[in-house]
């Protein structure tokens, strides 16, 4: 499936229509969600703004692959294309009834049945869960379980951009900050993170020079009970539910509570009061925020990509208390053209140090190459 040069009636690339459609689906599904008994129980315990982001993002990310097919099908019909229409199967949507009603209302054809694509997806998800638990079990056999605790209030940093001093770095702010390195916990969410930018051995040597604490999430475990979450789970399980859509919603909510429990214990036991986390897609970032708020913690984020106007594709990317942006224009776009919740947006310019010794050496090499080869002009290709 591809768009090639397909455009809407206004000449805009057709892909943007899918983002707008997925956003409409997300809003419709959330309007249904917030009227349910399940949601009203959740919002008695958790911050309502972040619950809204959680469910809207959940629906949006599941709607996107279907929305792409829908807008291409609509384009083909309007342009009398002879090519086959894409099949729209809603079986894997989190709450099928909500999407079913939206598509009926908007006269969009669809299927709701188990087919080979649904079976493949279910098998993939099952295999991924089994692989995760086998890795965890293997680790438990080979090494002792780690239930780490920390007495000092700490800054938690999720490893996502690396720590190279000449590039983007998760620890660029530490030098000359007057913060004790021992009060910083750099943690790895995934095994693949260790080899993301360089060899694991080289990375660990660099980290050692920073004198910060490190932790791999798959090595950390705590099965302590959290009373308010136990009570909430019990309340949801005992809830009298008669409709399939609310049963689906109840299942989603119990999974969310389990996610929040993990992060609540993680932040509490390690005494993390400030969190720097740059993972944007998925709903884990919002579960972290919900857990951190219950502990009166604070999250910090920064803009990493250009936000287009009315692009909708940044829904729930940045559920932070304090968010840094490079310019007034990016602040305007972020506030008015993305669905996120901020307490404070701070304009701080470009955050990284470009004028390092190694960067200057590299720039001079490039200049020398152009001078020696008598280049008449340069074409510079930029990301957003």
Secondary structure, DSSP 8 states (H G I E B T S, - for coil): ---TT-B-TTS-BTHHHHHHHHHHHHHHHHHHHTTSHHHHHHTTTS-HHHHHHHHHHHHHHHHHHHHHHHHHHHHHHHTT--S-----B-TTSSSHHHHHHHHHHTT---B-S--HHHHHHHHHHHHHHHHHHHHHHHHHHHS--B----SS-EEEEE--S---TTS--TTTTTTTS---GGGEEEEESSGGGGGSSS-HHHHHHHHHHHT-EEEEGGGB------HHHHHHHHHHHT----SHHHHHHHHHHHHHHHHHHHHHHHHHHTTEEEEE----SSSHHHHHHHHHHHTT-EEEEE--S---TT--TTTTS---SEEEESSHHHHHHHHHHS----SEEEE----S----HHHHHHHHHHHHHHHHTT-S--------
